Amino acid sequence: MPTSKEASSNDHDVETKVESGGVALNNTGVIPIKRRGRLFIITGIVAAVVLVLALALGLGLGLGLKKKSNSNYVTTNSSFLLDPNFVITSTPTTRYYEFIVSETTGSPDGFERPMLVVNNQFPGPLIEVNSGDELVVNVINQLSNGTTIHWHGQLQNGTNYMDGTNGITQCPIPPGTNFTYRFTINPNQYGTFWYHAHASTQYTDGIYGPLVIHSPSEPIYGQYDREALVILSDWYHDMSSGLLAQYLGPAGIDGSNYGGYNPGAEPPPDSGLINGQMTGSSFDLEPNLRYRLRLINMGTLTQFMFSVDSHVLSVVEADGTSLEPVNVHRVPIHVAQRYSVILTTNQTAGSYNVRSEMQSTCYKLANPNLNTMVLSTMTYGASPSTPNTQDWSDALPALCLDLNNTMIVPQIAMNPPNSTETVQVSMSFQQTLQSGGTEILAFVNNTSWESDTTNPTILQMSKAGIQTVFDSNQLVVVNDNITVVDLIVDNYDDASHPFHLHGHVFWILGEGDGIYQPGLSQISTINPPRRDTLTIPGFGWVVIRFITDNPGLWAFHCHIGWHMAAGLLMQFASLPSEIQQFQIPSYLTEQCAQQSGGLIVN
């Protein structure tokens, strides 16, 4: 696995960092190309590119990346096994990483296209820490556009300005500069997390990777012998910027918005990947051991159904919360969610199919060329071979929904405190007039969010006085007292939506069809599920409860990349009087001052 390293004494000496890490991109211009009936946009391609086809040998390297710099690719074992020698301890330390974000050319599914990578790796390098560690990541931006990195699921208590949310807690990192993220992992936080770009739809093009937090206090610690990552993602053959322009346009994707009757129809992906590959990914295990498989959905649109032929999966974690074990044949996992499952290698020696089936019935548009069954191979006790094993024959769980809440029972029981405030919102897609033309936008209540790349809401809130009025494209709930919020969301769209709340782990009190009706819609406060990302059913409702004791500006948004870019986001401004006491790094405000038109498209 890639290891962390000591940062220089001057974390923001960009020239030193860039010289040691590779060649900065110097591209300009946008070249539109028509390919497969879609607008294909290549931004900033260096004229001279050295082609290096590489076999994907492990974490951080998909199939067939092409180099654009002089640095070598980092490869690891093909099974994405975590290093068993990593020392799990309650004694905190500081861990340093350096990320170079750049553009290259690759072909994870055999189709060559421009893509965005971290340290020339796809998926990006593993970050592995213990609870209580200080994490320092120096991000060097070699893209032609601005970018940010969000640490998905991290509580960031006291360091909201390190959350990495473009237009909310940060301005985009300008091209040719760097930004050092520095924060402490919550000492009571452990489990499976990830990081990704949080600027427009950039992470769709490859900027994402795993973040694992160990702790001897984790209830499931010691209940397994080995660990492996299973990174699931959908993949597009076109750059996301071009697809987004079509998606937001009046005609929709390939003219799918017939007269305004099909708003919000997302571009369907072209393939699915397991650990950055469509084919060839393998898990080389040992017999008679218990493996903790850490499942992470890093996709943009797709819910996956994960299973391993002939092997029962014991679900023991959901989004960092340890669960009472529950045995299943298949695990549904929506965008941005994580599960840990225990798999025991106690069947007949040989090779087995690992299945990650894309739930294409959840799409609004079809892709006739999409193979929805993404396969990998698991082998133990024998030489690897092509599996001839069969899928489970029982009925599939309900599509486009999470694992049933009755199966998500936290091991550490915790009933939520009584609610002191209720916030009720609705979400929808509408065709609207914007700047003289029509756009398809997403709305929370009557607000379609748009990122302010020069004046993020955290800087607005950090000024003297408590701000309660924002621009019309910002829906911000402000509360300077610690409250217990019941957030009710009614979904007026026919599709399900995975929603993520930054900076919090929330209780899921209930969900159902139709519109929430107080006193009639059923909720439960007896050790309800706790997680940070849940799926709101189509034409349905959910109720979650959380405590506003974490000061900061926290986004609550749909994690389908197209939907967030269309405006499906709101914010909670918690304890603004404490926000005004933040020691926000000067380089954050300086980079906001550097912003100019065209750095990022939102």
C-alpha positions in Angstrom: 0.0 0.0 0.0 1.2 3.6 -0.5 2.6 4.9 2.7 2.2 8.4 4.2 5.3 10.6 4.4 6.6 13.6 6.2 5.5 16.9 4.7 8.0 19.7 4.2 8.2 22.4 6.8 6.5 24.8 4.4 3.3 23.0 3.5 2.4 25.6 0.9 5.7 25.9 -1.0 4.0 24.9 -4.3 7.1 25.1 -6.4 9.0 22.6 -4.2 6.1 20.2 -4.1 5.4 20.3 -7.8 9.0 19.8 -8.8 9.3 16.7 -6.6 6.0 15.2 -7.7 5.8 15.6 -11.4 5.1 18.1 -14.2 2.3 20.6 -13.8 -0.2 20.7 -16.6 0.1 23.7 -18.9 -3.0 23.2 -21.1 -5.5 25.7 -22.3 -8.5 25.4 -24.5 -11.5 23.1 -24.8 -11.9 20.7 -27.7 -15.4 19.5 -28.4 -15.7 16.2 -30.1 -18.8 14.2 -31.1 -18.5 10.6 -30.0 -21.2 7.9 -29.7 -23.9 10.6 -30.1 -22.8 12.6 -27.0 -20.9 15.8 -26.6 -17.4 14.7 -25.6 -15.2 17.4 -24.1 -11.5 17.1 -23.5 -10.2 19.9 -21.3 -6.5 20.8 -21.3 -4.7 17.9 -23.0 -1.0 18.2 -23.2 0.2 18.0 -26.8 2.8 15.3 -26.1 1.6 12.3 -24.2 3.7 9.2 -23.5 1.6 6.0 -23.8 2.1 3.4 -21.1 -0.3 0.6 -20.9 -0.2 -0.9 -17.5 -1.8 -4.0 -16.1 -3.8 -3.0 -13.0 -2.0 -4.7 -10.2 -3.7 -3.3 -7.1 -5.0 -0.4 -5.1 -4.7 2.9 -7.0 -4.2 1.6 -10.5 -7.0 0.8 -12.9 -6.6 -0.9 -16.2 -4.4 0.8 -18.8 -3.6 4.3 -17.5 -1.3 6.4 -19.6 1.4 8.5 -18.0 1.6 12.3 -18.4 4.5 12.9 -16.0 7.8 11.4 -15.2 6.7 9.8 -11.9 6.2 6.0 -11.8 2.9 4.3 -11.1 2.4 2.8 -7.7 1.1 -0.8 -7.7 0.0 -3.2 -5.0 -1.4 -6.7 -4.9 -4.4 -7.4 -7.1 -6.7 -8.4 -4.3 -6.8 -4.9 -2.6 -5.9 -6.6 0.7 -5.1 -4.3 3.6 -1.7 -4.6 5.1 -2.0 -6.9 8.2 1.1 -5.3 9.7 -0.7 -1.9 10.1 -0.5 -1.2 13.9 -3.9 -0.7 15.4 -3.6 1.3 18.6 -5.3 3.8 20.7 -2.1 6.0 20.8 -2.6 8.8 18.3 0.0 9.9 15.8 0.2 12.3 12.9 0.0 10.8 9.4 1.2 12.8 6.3 0.1 12.3 2.7 0.8 14.2 -0.5 -1.8 14.1 -3.2 -1.1 15.3 -6.8 -4.4 15.7 -8.6 -3.9 15.6 -12.4 -5.3 14.6 -15.7 -4.2 11.6 -17.7 -5.6 9.1 -20.2 -6.8 5.7 -19.2 -9.1 2.8 -20.0 -10.5 1.1 -16.9 -13.0 -0.8 -19.0 -11.0 -1.0 -22.2 -12.3 2.3 -23.7 -9.6 5.0 -23.7 -10.6 8.4 -22.4 -9.2 11.4 -20.5 -9.6 10.9 -16.7 -8.6 12.6 -13.5 -6.4 10.8 -11.0 -4.7 11.2 -7.6 -0.9 10.4 -7.7 -1.4 8.7 -11.1 -3.6 6.2 -9.4 -7.2 5.0 -9.9 -8.9 4.6 -7.6 -6.8 6.9 -5.5 -4.3 5.8 -2.8 -5.6 4.3 0.5 -5.5 6.4 3.6 -5.2 4.2 6.7 -5.4 5.8 10.1 -6.3 5.1 13.7 -9.0 6.9 15.7 -7.6 10.0 17.2 -4.8 10.4 14.6 -4.1 13.8 13.1 -4.4 13.5 9.3 -2.4 15.9 7.1 -3.0 15.8 3.3 -1.2 18.3 1.1 -3.2 18.4 -2.2 -1.4 19.8 -5.2 -3.7 20.8 -8.1 -2.2 20.1 -11.5 -5.6 20.3 -13.2 -6.7 23.1 -15.5 -9.7 23.8 -13.2 -10.1 24.3 -9.5 -10.8 21.4 -7.2 -11.5 20.4 -3.6 -11.3 17.1 -1.7 -14.1 16.1 0.8 -13.4 13.6 3.5 -16.7 11.7 3.4 -18.1 10.9 6.8 -15.5 12.7 8.8 -17.1 14.7 11.7 -14.6 17.6 11.5 -15.7 18.9 14.9 -13.9 22.2 15.2 -12.4 22.0 11.7 -15.4 22.6 9.5 -13.1 24.6 7.2 -11.3 21.3 6.3 -14.5 19.6 5.1 -13.6 20.3 1.5 -17.0 21.3 0.2 -16.7 23.8 -2.7 -18.7 27.0 -2.2 -19.6 26.1 1.4 -16.4 25.4 3.5 -13.8 26.3 0.8 -13.1 27.9 -2.6 -11.7 25.6 -5.2 -7.9 25.1 -5.1 -6.6 27.2 -8.1 -4.6 25.4 -10.8 -0.9 25.2 -10.0 -1.4 25.7 -6.2 -1.9 23.5 -3.2 -4.0 23.2 -0.1 -3.1 21.4 3.1 -6.0 19.6 4.8 -5.2 19.1 8.5 -7.7 17.7 11.0 -8.0 15.1 13.8 -9.9 11.9 13.4 -12.7 11.8 16.0 -11.4 9.5 18.8 -14.8 7.7 18.8 -15.0 7.3 15.0 -14.0 4.1 13.2 -15.0 2.1 10.2 -15.0 2.5 6.4 -15.0 5.9 4.7 -13.7 7.5 1.5 -12.6 10.8 0.0 -13.6 12.4 -3.3 -13.5 15.7 -5.2 -16.4 18.0 -4.2 -16.4 20.4 -7.1 -19.1 20.0 -9.7 -19.0 16.4 -11.1 -15.2 16.0 -11.0 -15.2 12.8 -8.9 -17.2 11.1 -11.7 -14.0 11.3 -13.8 -11.8 9.5 -11.2 -10.9 11.6 -8.2 -11.8 9.3 -5.3 -10.2 6.7 -3.0 -10.7 4.8 0.3 -10.2 6.0 3.9 -10.1 3.4 6.6 -10.2 4.2 10.3 -9.1 1.5 12.7 -9.6 1.3 16.5 -9.2 -1.4 19.1 -12.5 0.1 20.5 -14.5 -0.8 17.4 -17.1 -3.5 18.5 -16.3 -5.7 15.6 -12.5 -5.4 16.0 -10.9 -8.9 16.4 -13.9 -10.7 14.8 -12.0 -11.3 11.5 -8.6 -12.4 10.3 -7.9 -10.3 7.2 -9.4 -7.2 5.4 -9.9 -6.3 1.8 -11.4 -3.3 0.0 -14.2 -3.7 -2.6 -14.6 -0.4 -4.4 -17.6 -0.3 -6.6 -18.2 2.4 -9.2 -20.0 3.2 -12.4 -18.0 4.6 -15.3 -18.6 6.8 -18.3 -16.9 7.0 -21.7 -17.4 10.8 -21.9 -16.0 13.5 -19.6 -18.6 14.5 -17.0 -18.4 18.2 -17.9 -19.9 17.5 -21.4 -22.5 15.2 -20.0 -23.5 17.7 -17.4 -24.0 20.4 -20.0 -26.4 18.1 -21.8 -28.1 17.0 -18.6 -28.8 20.6 -17.5 -29.9 21.7 -21.0 -33.5 22.0 -22.1 -33.4 18.9 -24.3 -31.7 16.7 -21.7 -29.4 13.7 -22.4 -29.7 12.8 -26.1 -33.0 14.7 -26.3 -34.6 12.7 -23.5 -36.5 15.6 -22.0 -39.4 15.4 -24.4 -41.1 18.8 -24.1 -40.3 19.1 -20.4 -42.0 15.8 -19.5 -38.8 13.9 -18.4 -36.8 16.4 -16.4 -33.8 15.2 -14.5 -33.1 12.0 -16.6 -29.5 11.3 -15.8 -26.9 10.0 -18.3 -26.7 6.2 -17.8 -23.2 4.9 -17.4 -21.3 2.8 -19.9 -19.9 0.2 -17.6 -19.3 -0.8 -14.0 -16.0 -1.3 -12.1 -14.8 -3.4 -9.2 -11.6 -1.9 -7.7 -11.1 0.2 -10.8 -11.5 -2.5 -13.4 -14.4 -4.0 -15.4 -12.6 -7.3 -15.9 -9.6 -8.9 -14.4 -10.0 -7.9 -10.8 -9.4 -10.8 -8.4 -9.3 -11.5 -4.7 -6.6 -14.1 -3.9 -7.4 -15.3 -0.4 -6.5 -18.0 2.0 -8.7 -20.9 3.1 -10.5 -21.1 6.4 -10.1 -17.4 7.3 -12.6 -14.7 8.1 -12.3 -11.7 5.7 -13.8 -8.3 6.4 -14.8 -7.0 3.0 -15.1 -3.2 3.1 -17.7 -2.3 0.4 -17.7 1.3 -0.8 -19.9 2.7 -3.6 -17.8 5.4 -5.2 -20.1 5.7 -8.2 -22.1 8.7 -9.5 -25.5 7.2 -10.2 -25.7 3.5 -9.7 -26.9 1.4 -6.8 -25.1 -2.0 -6.8 -26.2 -5.4 -5.6 -23.1 -7.2 -4.2 -22.8 -10.9 -3.6 -20.3 -13.8 -3.7 -21.4 -17.1 -5.1 -21.9 -19.9 -2.5 -20.8 -17.6 0.4 -23.0 -16.0 3.0 -22.2 -12.4 3.9 -22.5 -11.3 7.5 -23.2 -7.5 7.5 -21.4 -5.9 10.5 -21.0 -2.2 9.6 -22.9 0.5 7.8 -21.3 3.9 7.3 -19.0 3.6 10.3 -21.6 2.2 12.7 -20.9 -1.4 14.0 -24.0 -3.6 13.6 -25.4 -6.7 15.2 -24.3 -9.3 12.6 -27.0 -10.2 10.0 -26.5 -12.9 7.4 -27.5 -12.2 3.8 -26.9 -13.4 0.3 -26.8 -10.0 -1.3 -26.1 -6.4 -0.1 -27.7 -3.4 -1.8 -25.4 -0.4 -1.6 -26.3 3.0 -3.0 -24.0 5.8 -4.0 -21.6 7.0 -1.2 -22.7 4.2 1.2 -20.4 1.7 2.9 -20.9 -1.7 4.4 -18.5 -4.2 6.0 -19.3 -7.9 5.6 -17.6 -10.9 7.0 -17.0 -13.7 4.5 -15.5 -17.0 5.6 -13.4 -19.0 3.1 -14.7 -22.4 4.2 -16.2 -23.7 1.0 -14.7 -26.1 -1.6 -11.3 -24.8 -2.7 -11.4 -23.1 -6.1 -12.5 -19.9 -7.8 -15.9 -18.1 -7.3 -17.7 -15.3 -9.0 -17.8 -12.0 -7.1 -20.9 -10.2 -8.4 -21.6 -6.5 -8.4 -24.8 -6.1 -10.3 -25.8 -2.6 -11.5 -29.4 -1.8 -10.7 -30.2 -0.3 -14.1 -34.0 -0.5 -13.4 -33.3 2.6 -11.2 -32.2 4.6 -14.2 -34.6 6.9 -16.0 -32.7 6.3 -19.3 -31.4 3.0 -20.7 -28.1 2.2 -22.2 -28.5 -0.9 -24.4 -24.7 -1.4 -24.5 -24.4 -1.6 -20.7 -23.4 -5.0 -19.2 -25.0 -4.7 -15.7 -23.3 -7.8 -14.2 -19.8 -6.7 -13.2 -17.7 -9.8 -12.2 -14.6 -10.3 -10.2 -13.0 -13.6 -9.1 -12.3 -14.9 -5.6 -9.9 -17.8 -5.2 -8.6 -19.7 -2.3 -7.0 -23.1 -1.7 -6.4 -23.7 -5.4 -4.8 -22.1 -8.5 -7.0 -19.2 -10.0 -9.3 -20.3 -12.8 -12.4 -19.1 -14.6 -15.3 -19.6 -12.1 -18.3 -21.7 -13.2 -20.2 -20.9 -10.0 -23.9 -19.9 -10.0 -25.6 -16.8 -8.5 -27.9 -17.3 -5.6 -31.3 -18.5 -6.7 -33.5 -16.7 -4.1 -35.4 -13.5 -4.9 -33.6 -10.2 -5.0 -34.2 -7.6 -2.3 -36.3 -4.6 -3.1 -34.6 -2.6 -5.8 -33.4 1.0 -5.5 -33.7 0.9 -1.7 -31.3 0.4 1.2 -30.9 -2.8 3.3 -34.0 -3.0 5.3 -33.8 -0.9 8.4 -34.8 -3.8 10.6 -31.5 -5.4 9.6 -29.4 -2.4 10.5 -29.2 -2.7 14.3 -26.3 -0.8 15.9 -24.3 -2.9 18.3 -23.9 0.0 20.7 -27.5 0.8 21.4 -28.4 4.5 21.4 -31.9 6.0 21.5 -32.0 9.6 20.2 -32.9 12.4 22.5 -36.3 14.0 22.1 -36.7 16.4 19.2 -36.7 20.2 19.9 -37.0 21.4 16.3 -38.6 20.2 13.1 -37.4 21.1 9.6 -39.6 19.9 6.7 -38.4 20.2 3.1 -39.4 18.8 -0.3 -37.2 18.0 -3.3 -38.1 18.0 -7.0 -36.8 18.6 -10.5 -38.2 21.4 -12.6 -37.6 23.1 -15.9 -37.0 26.8 -15.4 -35.8 29.9 -17.1 -32.1 30.7 -16.3 -30.2 33.6 -17.9 -32.4 33.7 -21.0 -32.5 30.0 -21.6 -34.2 26.9 -20.1 -32.4 24.6 -17.7 -33.4 21.5 -15.8 -32.6 22.2 -12.2 -33.2 20.4 -8.9 -34.8 22.1 -6.0 -35.0 21.8 -2.2 -38.2 23.7 -1.4 -37.9 26.6 -3.8 -34.1 26.8 -3.9 -31.8 25.3 -6.5 -28.3 25.5 -4.9 -25.4 27.0 -6.8 -21.8 27.0 -5.5 -20.3 30.4 -4.7 -16.7 29.7 -5.6 -15.5 33.2 -4.5 -17.5 33.6 -1.2 -18.3 30.3 0.4 -21.0 30.4 3.2 -18.4 29.6 5.9 -16.7 32.9 5.1 -20.0 34.8 5.0 -20.9 33.3 8.4 -17.5 34.1 9.9 -18.0 37.8 9.7 -19.3 39.9 12.6 -22.9 39.3 13.3 -24.9 36.2 12.7 -26.0 36.1 9.1 -29.5 34.7 8.4 -30.1 36.0 4.9 -28.3 34.5 1.9 -28.5 34.6 -1.8 -31.6 33.1 -3.4 -29.6 30.0 -4.5 -28.6 29.2 -0.9 -31.0 27.4 1.4 -29.4 27.7 4.9 -31.0 26.7 8.2 -29.3 28.8 10.9 -29.4 28.0 14.6 -27.1 29.3 17.3 -28.3 27.0 19.9 -27.8 23.2 20.3 -31.0 21.7 19.1 -32.3 18.2 18.3 -33.6 18.4 14.7 -36.1 16.2 13.1 -35.5 16.6 9.4 -38.4 15.5 7.2 -37.8 15.1 3.5 -40.6 14.6 1.0 -39.5 13.3 -2.4 -41.6 14.6 -5.2 -39.4 12.7 -7.8 -40.2 9.2 -9.0 -36.6 8.0 -8.4 -34.8 7.2 -5.1 -32.0 9.5 -3.9 -29.0 8.7 -1.7 -28.7 11.8 0.7 -25.6 12.5 2.7 -25.3 14.8 5.7 -21.8 16.3 6.2 -20.4 16.4 9.7 -23.0 14.1 11.4 -24.1 10.6 12.1 -27.9 10.7 12.1 -30.7 8.4 13.3 -33.1 7.1 10.8 -36.5 7.3 12.4 -38.7 6.2 9.6 -39.4 6.1 5.9 -42.4 5.4 3.7 -44.4 6.0 0.5 -46.2 9.3 -0.3 -46.0 12.5 1.8 -45.1 12.4 5.5 -48.1 12.9 7.7 -47.5 13.8 11.4 -49.2 11.4 13.7 -49.9 8.9 10.9 -46.5 8.1 9.4 -44.8 5.5 11.5 -41.4 6.3 13.2 -39.3 4.6 15.8 -36.9 5.9 18.4 -35.8 2.6 19.8 -32.1 2.1 18.8 -32.9 3.2 15.2 -30.2 2.8 12.5 -27.4 5.4 12.6 -25.5 6.3 9.4 -24.4 9.3 7.3 -26.0 8.4 3.9 -29.5 7.0 3.4 -31.8 6.5 0.4 -35.0 8.4 0.1 -37.5 6.3 -1.8 -39.1 7.6 -5.0 -42.4 9.5 -4.2 -41.6 8.8 -0.6 -40.5 10.4 2.7 -37.9 9.9 5.4 -37.4 11.3 8.9 -33.9 11.6 10.3 -32.8 13.1 13.7 -29.5 14.8 14.5 -28.0 17.1 17.0 -26.6 20.5 16.0 -23.7 20.4 18.4 -21.0 20.5 15.7 -20.3 24.1 14.7 -20.0 24.7 11.0 -21.7 24.9 7.6 -22.9 21.4 6.8 -24.2 20.3 3.4 -27.2 17.9 3.1 -27.4 16.8 -0.5 -28.2 14.0 -2.9 -25.0 12.1 -3.7 -25.9 11.3 -7.2 -23.4 13.6 -8.9 -25.7 14.9 -11.5 -28.3 15.8 -9.0 -26.0 17.8 -6.7 -24.6 19.7 -9.7 -28.3 20.5 -10.6 -28.8 22.1 -7.2 -30.1 19.3 -4.9 -28.4 20.6 -1.8 -29.2 22.6 1.4 -27.1 23.6 4.4 -27.3 23.7 8.1 -25.4 26.5 9.8 -24.8 25.2 13.4 -23.6 27.5 16.2 -22.5 30.5 14.1 -21.1 32.2 17.2 -18.6 29.4 17.5 -18.0 29.5 13.7 -16.8 33.1 14.2 -14.2 31.8 16.6 -12.6 29.4 14.0 -9.0 29.9 13.2 -9.5 29.6 9.4 -6.1 29.2 7.7 -5.0 32.3 5.8 -4.4 30.3 2.7 -8.1 29.4 2.5 -9.1 33.0 2.3 -6.2 33.9 0.0 -7.3 31.3 -2.5 -10.8 32.7 -2.4 -9.4 36.0 -3.3 -7.5 34.5 -6.2 -10.7 33.1 -7.8 -11.6 34.4 -11.3 -14.2 33.4 -13.9 -13.9 30.0 -15.4 -12.0 28.2 -12.7 -14.8 25.7 -12.1 -18.2 25.0 -13.7 -21.0 24.3 -11.3 
